[in-house]
Amino acid sequence: MARSIVVSLFCGVGLSQLGACSSDDSKPDEDVPGTLDPDAPIFGDGDIDGPDFGDNAVDPGNGCVGQTAGTEAVPAVLQLVVDTSGSMDQDAPGSDETKWSITRDAMLSAIDEMPSSTSVGVVFYPDVPNTDDICFDGEADVSIARLDGATSEQRTRIERAFERQSPDGGTPTHDAYRYAYNELAEAELTGARFAVVITDGTPTYSLGCVGTGLISDPVDPGPLVTEAAQARTRGVNTFVIGSPGSEGARESLSRMAEAGGTAKPGCSHRGPNYCHFDMTESADFATDLRDALGTISGLTLSCAYDIPAPPSGLTLDPSRVNVLFTPRGGQAEVIAQSQTGSCNEGWQYSADGRQVLLCGATCDTVKGSDGSLSLQFGCATQVY
């Protein structure tokens, strides 16, 4: 369910227009949260082009005065990048089911639970046998599109793609990941964008299909870390799941998750709490994978909020933005900005700066409450 957000816009230090607020040179200390030029007029006098910001609003907690507007949580856009190399046909530890059958069932179950506003695409890799001249087919198995209702064409396409897929070939993770996030970044869809990479081993091909493809001849997984950082600059955050068999790549997969903006709180690249979802020591791969996918769904859905465009001629100062949470029947509380990679508490900007993203625990609190969230513009951002 989409949660609405109330947005308060303020003149002065947050949204500024030369000469538009006050000609008085004596202003309060702009580095102190909650200060605002008391003589600064608010928006909404009918003479400024832009969105309708509604009635005036006062936040007694910090002395800011402004106007309000509403928007909804941004839908999620997901690209599933799924390793279907030959090793996925091996039985999962402690199970008589293959890693592939468990992965297929868990992912289809997770997709079934996603709301209609979510957009999902699927890229299986390598999608070619190891005897081919190429290591990856360079195609989407299901192009990214809205899921829509329970019997929609997109949901049917995804289900059929998983059902007809069978493990084969090497592990060209770099080629597949670059292709997948490029498609995701360029998709003409509205929403916060996430790649979900699941792999059961160290890559056996470097970028450009360099390598033998053999498990006994792996390649350096380190460049995937740089690639994830590059994806993030294009507005794509990356979740990483390391299935049983990926023991040799745990440190690199952990660093890839950190570079992709999805590091788990308190994680370490040396373990045992890695920054990605590490399943290499899982006693129950099916349950742990379902739990991981549930966590990822919770983090990507209903936790991204668009920052509305300011009225014509005004600009937004990103260092003058605060997020407020008001419990039902309670007083507004400031949610501080997180400046750590793990982002478990608080909020961060999206890579393109156009959205506010709630961190893991904060996201869970807001989604599970009857309270309201608001953005405040005009006071110095409070940070952890």
C-alpha positions in Angstrom: 0.0 0.0 0.0 1.4 3.4 -1.0 1.9 5.7 2.0 1.3 9.4 1.4 3.8 12.0 2.4 3.1 15.6 3.4 5.7 18.1 2.2 6.4 21.5 3.8 8.2 24.1 1.6 10.0 27.1 3.1 11.4 30.3 1.8 14.8 31.5 3.1 17.6 29.1 3.6 16.1 26.0 2.0 14.4 27.1 -1.2 15.9 30.3 -2.3 15.4 33.1 -4.8 17.6 36.1 -4.8 15.7 39.0 -3.3 12.5 37.0 -2.9 12.7 36.5 0.9 14.0 39.5 2.7 16.3 42.5 2.2 17.3 42.4 5.9 21.0 41.5 6.3 20.6 40.4 9.9 19.7 36.7 9.7 19.8 33.9 12.3 22.6 31.4 12.4 21.9 29.2 9.4 24.0 26.4 10.8 21.6 25.8 13.7 18.7 23.5 12.9 15.3 25.1 13.3 16.3 28.7 12.5 14.6 30.7 9.7 14.4 34.4 8.9 11.3 35.4 10.7 10.6 38.1 8.1 10.8 35.7 5.2 7.4 35.4 3.3 6.0 32.0 2.5 5.1 30.7 -1.0 1.5 30.4 -2.3 0.6 34.1 -2.9 -0.8 33.1 -6.3 1.9 35.0 -8.2 4.4 32.1 -8.5 4.1 29.4 -11.1 4.4 25.9 -9.8 2.5 23.2 -7.8 -0.2 24.1 -5.4 1.3 23.9 -1.9 -2.0 24.3 -0.1 -2.4 25.8 3.4 0.2 27.4 5.6 1.8 25.0 8.1 3.7 25.7 11.3 6.1 23.3 12.9 6.4 24.4 16.5 9.3 22.1 17.1 11.7 24.1 15.0 10.1 27.4 14.3 9.8 26.9 10.6 6.7 28.2 8.8 5.7 27.1 5.3 3.1 25.4 3.2 2.2 21.8 2.5 1.8 19.6 -0.6 1.2 15.9 -0.9 2.8 13.0 -2.9 2.9 9.2 -2.7 5.7 6.8 -2.1 7.6 6.0 -5.3 7.0 2.5 -6.7 10.0 0.1 -7.0 11.6 -1.0 -10.2 13.5 -4.2 -9.9 15.8 -6.1 -12.2 16.5 -9.7 -11.1 19.9 -10.9 -12.2 19.9 -14.6 -11.6 22.8 -17.0 -12.0 21.7 -20.1 -13.9 25.1 -21.6 -14.5 25.6 -25.4 -14.4 26.5 -25.5 -10.7 23.0 -24.3 -9.8 21.8 -27.8 -10.8 23.6 -29.2 -7.7 21.6 -30.1 -4.6 21.4 -27.5 -1.9 23.2 -28.5 1.3 21.0 -30.6 3.5 18.3 -30.9 0.8 17.3 -33.2 -2.0 16.3 -30.2 -4.1 18.7 -28.4 -6.4 19.8 -24.8 -5.7 18.0 -23.8 -8.9 14.6 -25.3 -7.9 14.8 -23.6 -4.5 15.8 -20.3 -6.1 13.0 -20.5 -8.7 10.3 -21.2 -6.1 11.5 -18.6 -3.7 11.7 -15.9 -6.3 8.3 -16.6 -7.8 6.8 -16.6 -4.3 8.4 -13.2 -3.5 7.1 -11.8 -6.8 3.6 -13.0 -6.1 3.6 -10.8 -2.9 4.7 -7.7 -4.7 2.1 -5.0 -5.3 0.8 -4.2 -8.8 2.7 -0.9 -8.9 6.1 -2.7 -8.8 8.0 -3.1 -12.1 10.1 -6.3 -12.5 12.4 -7.6 -15.1 14.4 -10.8 -15.3 17.9 -11.5 -16.7 19.2 -15.1 -16.4 22.9 -15.7 -17.0 24.6 -17.2 -18.9 21.6 -18.5 -20.9 24.1 -20.2 -23.2 26.0 -23.5 -22.8 29.7 -23.4 -22.0 30.5 -24.6 -25.6 29.2 -21.5 -27.3 31.4 -18.8 -28.7 29.8 -16.3 -26.3 29.5 -16.5 -22.5 26.3 -14.6 -22.2 23.4 -14.1 -24.5 23.0 -10.4 -23.8 19.2 -10.5 -23.7 16.5 -9.9 -21.1 14.5 -13.0 -20.4 11.6 -10.8 -19.3 11.8 -7.1 -20.1 11.1 -4.7 -17.2 7.4 -3.8 -16.9 4.7 -3.2 -14.2 3.5 -6.3 -12.6 -0.1 -5.1 -12.5 -2.8 -7.5 -11.2 -2.5 -11.2 -10.2 -3.3 -12.5 -13.7 -1.4 -9.9 -15.7 0.6 -10.7 -18.8 3.8 -9.5 -17.0 3.4 -11.9 -14.1 2.6 -14.7 -16.6 5.8 -13.9 -18.6 7.9 -14.1 -15.5 6.4 -17.4 -14.3 6.9 -19.0 -17.7 10.5 -17.7 -17.9 11.4 -19.3 -14.6 9.6 -22.6 -15.4 11.4 -23.1 -18.7 14.8 -22.1 -17.5 17.4 -24.8 -16.7 21.0 -24.5 -15.4 23.9 -24.7 -17.9 27.1 -22.9 -18.7 29.7 -20.8 -16.9 29.4 -17.7 -14.7 29.8 -14.4 -16.6 28.6 -12.3 -13.7 30.2 -9.1 -14.8 28.8 -9.1 -18.4 25.4 -10.0 -17.2 25.3 -7.4 -14.4 26.5 -4.6 -16.6 23.8 -5.5 -19.2 21.1 -5.8 -16.6 21.7 -2.5 -14.8 22.1 -0.6 -18.0 18.6 -1.8 -19.0 17.3 -0.9 -15.6 18.8 2.6 -15.6 17.4 3.3 -19.1 13.9 1.9 -18.5 11.3 4.6 -19.0 9.5 3.9 -15.7 8.9 5.9 -12.6 10.3 4.5 -9.4 13.4 3.8 -7.2 15.6 1.3 -9.1 17.2 -1.8 -7.7 19.2 -4.7 -9.1 19.0 -8.0 -7.2 22.0 -10.2 -8.0 21.9 -13.9 -6.9 24.9 -16.1 -7.6 26.3 -19.4 -6.3 29.9 -18.9 -7.2 32.9 -17.0 -8.1 32.8 -15.6 -11.7 34.4 -17.9 -14.3 34.5 -15.1 -17.0 35.8 -11.6 -16.8 34.1 -8.7 -18.6 34.1 -9.4 -22.3 33.9 -13.2 -21.9 37.5 -13.5 -21.0 38.1 -16.9 -19.3 37.4 -20.6 -19.7 34.1 -20.7 -17.9 35.3 -23.6 -15.7 34.6 -23.7 -12.0 38.2 -24.9 -11.6 39.4 -21.7 -13.3 37.7 -18.7 -11.6 38.4 -15.1 -12.3 38.8 -12.1 -10.1 35.4 -10.9 -8.8 36.8 -7.6 -7.6 35.8 -5.5 -10.7 32.1 -6.1 -9.8 32.6 -3.8 -6.8 33.6 -0.9 -9.1 30.7 -1.8 -11.4 28.2 -1.7 -8.5 29.5 1.8 -7.6 29.1 2.9 -11.2 25.5 1.6 -11.2 24.8 3.6 -8.1 25.8 6.8 -9.9 23.1 6.0 -12.4 20.4 5.7 -9.8 20.6 1.9 -9.4 21.2 0.3 -6.0 22.3 -3.3 -5.9 21.3 -6.1 -3.5 23.5 -9.2 -3.6 22.6 -12.8 -2.5 25.5 -15.3 -2.3 24.0 -18.8 -2.6 25.8 -22.0 -1.4 28.9 -22.3 -3.5 29.9 -18.7 -3.4 32.3 -19.1 -0.5 35.3 -18.0 -2.5 33.6 -14.7 -3.5 32.2 -13.7 -0.1 34.5 -10.7 0.5 33.9 -9.4 -3.0 30.2 -9.9 -2.9 30.1 -8.1 0.5 32.0 -5.2 -1.0 29.7 -5.2 -4.0 26.7 -4.8 -1.8 28.4 -1.9 0.1 29.3 -0.2 -3.2 25.7 -0.8 -4.4 24.3 1.0 -1.4 22.7 -2.0 0.3 25.2 -3.0 3.0 23.6 -4.7 6.1 24.0 -2.8 9.4 27.1 -3.6 11.4 28.5 -5.7 8.5 32.1 -6.8 7.9 33.8 -7.9 4.7 35.6 -10.5 6.8 32.4 -12.0 8.2 30.6 -13.6 9.8 28.0 -10.8 9.2 28.8 -10.0 5.6 27.4 -6.9 3.9 25.5 -9.0 1.4 23.0 -11.9 2.0 25.4 -14.7 2.6 23.9 -18.2 2.3 27.1 -20.2 2.1 26.6 -21.7 5.7 22.8 -21.9 5.6 21.3 -25.0 7.1 18.0 -24.3 5.4 18.7 -22.6 2.1 15.0 -22.5 1.1 13.9 -20.7 4.3 16.8 -18.3 4.4 16.4 -17.4 0.8 12.7 -16.6 1.2 13.6 -14.5 4.3 16.3 -12.6 2.3 13.9 -11.9 -0.5 11.3 -10.8 1.9 13.8 -8.4 3.5 14.7 -7.0 0.1 11.1 -6.5 -0.9 10.5 -4.6 2.4 13.5 -2.4 1.8 12.5 -1.5 -1.8 8.8 -1.1 -1.5 7.2 2.1 -0.1 10.4 3.6 1.3 11.3 6.0 -1.5 9.7 9.4 -1.8 10.0 12.0 -4.5 11.2 15.4 -3.6 8.7 17.8 -5.3 10.0 20.4 -7.7 10.1 23.8 -6.2 8.1 26.7 -7.7 9.5 28.4 -10.8 12.7 30.3 -10.2 13.5 28.7 -6.9 16.2 26.1 -6.1 16.5 23.4 -3.5 19.5 23.4 -1.1 19.9 19.7 -0.2 21.7 20.6 3.0 18.5 22.3 4.2 16.1 19.3 4.1 14.8 17.4 7.1 12.4 14.4 7.4 9.8 14.4 10.1 7.8 11.5 11.4 4.6 12.2 13.3 3.1 9.1 15.2 -0.6 9.0 15.3 -1.7 11.4 18.0 1.9 12.4 18.8 4.4 15.1 18.1 6.6 15.4 15.0 10.0 13.8 15.5 13.0 14.6 13.2 14.5 11.5 11.5 18.2 12.3 11.1 20.1 11.8 7.8 22.3 8.7 7.8 25.9 9.3 6.5 27.0 5.6 6.7 26.9 3.0 4.0 24.8 0.6 6.0 21.8 3.0 6.4 19.8 1.0 8.9 18.5 4.1 10.8 17.5 7.4 9.2 17.4 8.3 5.6 19.6 9.1 2.6 19.2 10.7 -0.8 18.9 8.6 -3.9 21.9 8.6 -6.2 20.4 11.2 -8.4 19.3 13.4 -5.5 15.6 13.4 -6.5 14.3 11.1 -3.8 14.5 10.5 0.0 15.1 6.9 0.8 14.2 5.6 4.3 16.8 3.2 5.8 16.0 -0.4 6.8 14.7 -0.1 10.4 13.2 3.4 9.8 11.4 2.1 6.8 9.9 -0.8 8.8 8.8 1.6 11.5 7.1 4.0 9.1 5.4 1.3 7.0 4.1 -0.5 10.1 2.6 2.7 11.7 -0.4 4.8 11.4 1.7 7.9 11.5 2.7 10.4 8.8 5.9 11.4 7.2 6.8 14.9 6.1 9.7 16.7 4.4 10.8 20.0 5.8 12.7 22.5 3.7 14.5 25.5 5.1 16.4 24.3 8.1 19.9 22.8 8.3 19.7 19.0 7.9 20.1 17.1 11.1 22.5 14.1 10.7 23.6 11.2 12.8 
